[in-house]
């Protein structure tokens, strides 16, 4: 699964980058709505998010981009957002618009299970036929994993490290054992993200998970590239990852 930030480096290029991701062989594509206080994101995605907001990217642009993409690609699209964005838009309205735009599921890292009784976010998503992807971390207790397993849909997103996103040269040594532990609680596929940046990481993780998520490494690549070369370089990079699967 690859990750693209709506509006970065531009709205037009966002579309071209996602098309390149599918060309490179991505099985799922995560579209992130930029937010001013992205608590789970490291410097790379944070700076990209700030730039997208400075350029005037709005929530409606995410639906606009998804609408364009649903007519051009067959790869499932997931929308990643922080809950304040969804709350401000209106929960039911946001879910309806996401579904109409061709989105298959939602990833909301700051929406804990306990808030469902008051916010009814998951219920609204289900009513719009959207999967809510639960997020767990290395510090999640057995009880926490068990609770998430009862509510999880589609797949579960396992963060490979506690803290924020960002490309890293080395995986933490506990990752494989953490994923094996998590697997015991979930009957649905496992995805792992946070810090994954090169083919060797996929080789090490391939026997432990079903989906590997790459985000910050792609934005780093975009930052190092001339604008006209971005789609091609993204496609080549994604293909190099895919070959390790």
Secondary structure by P-SEA (a helix, b strand, c coil): cbbbbcccccaaaaaaaaaaaaaacccbbbbbccccccccccaaaaaaaaaaaaacccaaaaaaaaaaaaaccccbbbbbbcaaaaaaacaaaaaaaaaaaccccccccccccccccccaaaaaaaaabbbbbbbbcccccaaaaaaaaaccccbbbbccccbbbbbbcccccaaaaaaaaaaaccccbbbbbcccccaaaaaacccccccccccaaaaaaaaaccccaaaaaaaaaaaaaaaac
